[in-house]
Amino acid sequence: MAQINKYRPLALVVAMAAILSGCGESTSSTAGSDYGDKTPSTPTPPTTTFNETKLLVNLTDNVITPTYQAFKTLATSQQQAVIDYCSAEKSYVAGSARTSVDTSLTAAKTSWQQAMAVWQEIEVMQIGPLLANSSTLRNNIYSWPVVSSCGVDQDTMYFANGDINGTVYDISRRTATRRGLDALEYLLFNPILSHSCKTTPTVLNDWNKKSTEQQRITRCNFASEVSKDLIANSDILLGEWLGDTGYANKLKTAGSQGSRFESAHAGVNAISDGLFYLDKISKDAKLAKPLGICKGCTSGIHPESVESPYSDNSVNNLISNLKGFEKLFLGNGSNASNTTGFDDYLIEQKSAATSTNMIASTKAAIAQLKTIEKSLATTLNENPDKITASHAKLKSLTDQLKNDFITNLALKLPETAAGDND
């Protein structure tokens, strides 16, 4: 059995703890020593003439980097949309029509959905800075499945008060569950203004004394701070990714003297690890757990387990996960003249059938998800067979990922994928 990697990403560790507690799956592994923020060991490369460096350069420069940059752009637009909404709330005159306020709120929600769509693509591109320090940066941007609406409610008032027990409020020092895209979703999409804590923390003693409009403005002010923090963290991501000493360059120079990676193949393996988000998170946490079909799960459906419950964005998130996977697999990014992807690698390894099947399975999974016309939670209650079918389509893809893909390219399974028996 391989030694457990202490640097395994927190995002996936926490997610797996949530899944495994209900699914009874083993965490034992016989592979994955290079998963996480640790100098990777070198998997035995296959006998091949394929240019792995070309693959690394294309995926880094034309797929991952533009996606990270797109998120920064959308995070910036998102902040302005939230600011505009707050301005409308503050200008609202009680008793008058809320048309302009509702319009600006809708624009802020749309901006969040656009930023979230790109972030969900990034979820399968977690490498380097997003895995460092137990995935701290990733979690500060998006901490799901670990969330706390009560924590967000408390920080809404801490921010309004400007201090916490005499210390000036600083969102950058707050825990991940009180910031990020998940916190912003709660602040923008949740129409219920009463706090969500089971008991009333001291900081919320005066919350219910506020008027409805005061509560909306207070929430919106904190939403503006959260959106500002998202820009700051997207800047950190780009700063650690780009530049001569950035992680992107380390990938592109994998195997050269002094490189973090002992070979280009090790760099390829590091990127492929991110693809397994589809297995343990998209398939298991986002679908199997709500369906109650994982090993050891309580039977029956669990709509309360869905991702993005306030925005009903769960299905869109899954589609974006698959689109991010597809970008990496096909190498389709910002440069049409270079589309070197894992599909080309498989073809070079005389595994064209695996490439063809995985492409088809990806498209089939997306197509099935697009048949879900209502929210995931509602569909679980009304037509769970549609969700079961989506899980089956996604499982078909991840089974190929864990078997044919890994075997044909002589890659190592990430630790969280090994020992999975479904």
N, C-alpha and C positions, 0 to 999 in steps of 0.2 A: 504494500500500500504506500502511495506517495505521501510524503510529509505534507501536512496542511500548511498552506502558504499564509503566513500571518499578515501579509500585505494585500490579501484578497479585498476587492473593492467593497466598502461599506454598503454602498447602494444595493449591491447584489446580495451581500451577506444578510442585511436586514430583510430584504425581500424574501430570501430563501428561508430565513427563520420563520417568517410569517407563513410561507407556503408549507414548509416541512412540518410545522407544528400541527397543521391540519391535514397534511397529506401523508405523513408517515414514511417519507422517502429517506433513503440512506444518503449521508453526505460523504461516504467513503469514496476514495478516488484512486485510480491507478495512473492518472495523468494530470497535466495542467500545472507543472511546476513553474511555468513562466507566465502565469495568469496574475495580473495585478501590477502594482507599482514596485517592481523588483527587477533587477537586472536579470533578463531571462536566460535560461539555459538554451542551448542550441538543439532544436529537434533535428533528427537526422534528415538531411535534405534528400529529395528523390533524385534519381538519375534523370537529368533533364537538360535540355538546351534552352529552356524557357528563361527569359530575362526577368528575373524577380525584381531587380532594381528598377526596371521600367515600370513594373506593376506598382511598386512602392511610390515612385515619383508621381505616377498618374493619380493614384488614390489619395495621396497626400495633397498634391497641388490642385487637382481638378475636381475632387469630390469632397474630402473632409474640410479643407481650408475654406472653400466657398460656402459650405454649409454653416460653419462656425461664423463666418463673416455675415451671412444672411441673417443669422439670429441676432447679431449685434445691431444690424440695421432695423430689424423689426422690434427689438427691445426699445430702441430709441423712439420709434414711431409710437410704440405702446405707451411710453411715458407721457408723450405729448397728448395722446388721446385721453389718458387718465387726468392730466392737468386740465384739459378742456372740460371734461365731465365735472370735475370739482368746481371749476369756475361757474358752470351752469347751476350746480347745486347751491352755491353761495349766493347766486343772483336770484334764486327762486323766491317768489313772493307767495307766502302761505295763502291758500285758497284759490290761486290762479291755476290755469292749465299747466301741466308738467310736460308739454309737448317738446320743448327745446331740451329739457333735462333728460327726458327719455331718449331723445335722438342722440344726445352726446353719450349717454350711458351705453346705448346700442353700439356706437362707434368704438367705445372703449372695450366692450366685450368682443367685438369683431377683431380688434387689434390683438387682444389676448389670444384668440383662437388662431390667428395667423402666426404669432410668435410660437405658440404651442405646437403647431404643425411642424415647424422647422425643428423645434427642440426634440420632438418625438423621432425625427429622423436621426438627430444627434445621439439619441439613446442607444442606437446600435453602432455608434462611432466613438464609444468611450475608450479612450486610450491616453496614456501620458498624463497630462494635467488633470483630466477628469477622474483619474484613478489615484492620483497622488494623495498622500496623507489620509488614507481610508476614504477616498472619494469625497473629501470635504467640499471641493469646488462644485462638483456635480450636485451634491445634496443642497448646497446653498442656492443653487439655481432651481432645483426641482428635487424635493425629498421623497416623493411618493415611492413606496407605499407607506412610509412613516409620515403621518400628518397629524396636526393638532389644531382643530378649529378653536378650541378653548385657548390655546396658546396665542393664536392670532388675535382673539378677542382681547386678551390681556395686554398684548403689545400695542393694540390700537389705543388703549388708554394710557399705557406707559409713554407712548410717543406723544400723545396729546398733552400729557403732564410735563413732558420734557426730561423726566428723570426716573430712575428706578432706585428707590431707597437712598436718595441723595446723590446718586451717580448719574451724570448726564447720559441721556439715552443715546445709544449708538447701535444702529441696526446691524452693523458689521460684526458686532460682538454677540449677537443673539443666536440662538440655536436655529438649525436649518428649518425646523417645522414652523417657525414664526415668520418666515420670509420666503421668497422665491415664487415661482409660477403657481404652486398649489395654494399659497397664502393669498395671492392676488385673485385667483379664481374664487375663493371664498368671499373676499371683500367685494368683488364686482357682481357675482352671480347669485349670491345667497339673498333672497328677498326678506328673510326673517331677521328682524333687527334686534331681537332679544339675544343675549349672549348664549353660547352653547355649552357652557361649563355646567357640570352636574351639581356642583355647589358654587356659591358666589365667592370668588377670590376678593380680597380686600380692595384691590385696584378697580374692581368692577362694582363696588358698592353704590356708586353714583350713576352707573350707566342707565338704569331704568328711570332715573329722575330726569334724564335729558328728553327733550321733545323728539319726535320722529325726525324732524329735519336736522336737529343737532346731531342725532345718531348717524344719519346719512353723511353729513359733512365730516364728522369725526372719522368715520370709516374711510371716506374718500381721501382725507388727508393722509391717512396711513397707507392707503393704496398707492398714493403718489410716491411716498417714501420707499415702498416695496419695489415699485417700478424703477425708481432711481437706483436702488441697490442691484437690480437685475442688470442694468447697464454697466455698473461698476464691475460686477462679476464676469460679464461677457468681455469686458476689457482685460480682466486678469487672464481669462482663457486665451484670448488672442495674443496677449503679451507672452505667455508661457509657451504658446504653440509656434509663433512665428519668430523670425530673426535667426542670426547665425548660430546662436546657442539654444534655439527653441527646439521643441520635441519633433516638429515636422522635419527639421534638418537632420535630426538623429535617425529618423526613419529612412530618409532618402540616402543617407551615407552608411546604412547598415552594412556591416561586414568590412568596412574600411578600418585602417589602423586607428586605434583609440576610440572606436565607435562603442556606443552603449550596447549595440547588438553584435554578437559574434559573427553573424552571417546575415545576408539578405533574407534567407529563409526564416530566421528568427524574427525579423521584422514583419514578414508576411504573417507569421503565426500570431504576432501581437495584434495585428489588425483583425485577423480571423476570429480571435477571441471575442471581439465585440459583437460579432454576428450572433453569438449564442444568447444574447439578450432575448431574441425571438423565442428561445426554448423555455428558459426558466421564468421569464417575466411576461412576455407577450402571451405565450401559450398557457403557462401554469398560473401565474398570478392574476392575469387580466381576464382569462376565460375559464380555466379549469376550476379555480377556487370559487368564483361566483356560481358556476354550474354545480358545484358539489360533487365533481367526478374525479377528483384527485384521490390518491390512495390514503385512506384514513379520514377523509373529509366527512363531515356530517352530511347525511343524505339530504337532498333537496336543494333548491336554489337559494342563493344568498345575494340579493341585489345590493345590499349594503356594502359589499366588498368591491364594487366596481370602481374603476379609476374615474377621476373627474366627475363626481356625482352632481355638483352644483351646476355645471355647464352642460351636462349631458353630452360630453365630448368623447366618451370612451371609445366609440366605434371609430371616430376620426383618428384618435390616437393610434389605434391598432393599424389602420391603413397607412398612417405616416411611418410607423415602425417598419412596415413591409416595403414602403417606398425607399426608406433609407437603406434597407438591406439590398434592395434591387440596384440602387446606385452603386454601392460598393461591389456587388457581385458582377455587374456588367461594366463597371468602370466608366459609367456615363456621367460626365460632369460638365465643367465649364469649357473644355477643349474638345471640340468635335473631331479634331485630327488625331487625338490620342484617347482611345477608349479601352485601354488595356485593363482587363478585369479578371476576376477569378474564373469567369467562363472561358477566357482564352487559355488560362493556365490548365484547366481541365482538358480542353481540346488538345493542347500540346502533350498532355499525359495520356493521350488516347482514351480519354473518358468523356467523349462528346455526349454520350447518352446521359451521363450524370448532369452535365451542363444543361442540356435540353430539358430534362425532367425538372430540374430545380427552377429554371426560368418559368416553365409552365405551371409549376406548383405555386410559385410566388403570385403569378397573375390569377390563378384560380382562387387563392386565399383572399386576395384583394376583391375579386369579383363577388365572392360569397359575402364578404363583409358589407359590400355596397348594396346588397339586397335587404339589409336591415334598415328599415325606414324610420323607426322610432329609436328612442334611447336604448342603450344596452340594458339598463335596469328594467325599463318597461317591457322590452322584448323578452327578457328572462321570465317575467310574469305571464305574458300573453302568448308567447310563441317560443318556448325554450329550445325547440328543435332547430330553429335557425341559428341559435348560438352554439348548439352542439355541432351543427354542420360546419360552422366557422372554426371551431376548435379542431375538428377532424381535418379540415383543409390545412390548417396551420401545422398540425402534427405531422401531416404527410411531408411537409417541407422540412421541418426540424429533424425528422427521422433521417431524411437524406443528408442533412447537414452533419448530423452526428455520426453517420456511417460512411456512405459513399464519398462525400466531400472530404472528410478528414483522412480516410484511407488512401484515396487516390492522389492526394497532394502531400501525403506523409506529414500531416500536421498533428499537433497534440491537442486533445480536448482540453478546454479550460476546466478547472477543478469543479466548478458548479454544474457542469454538464456530465461529468463522469459519474458513474454509479446510478444514473437515472434509469429506471426500469420501465418507464411507460412507453 
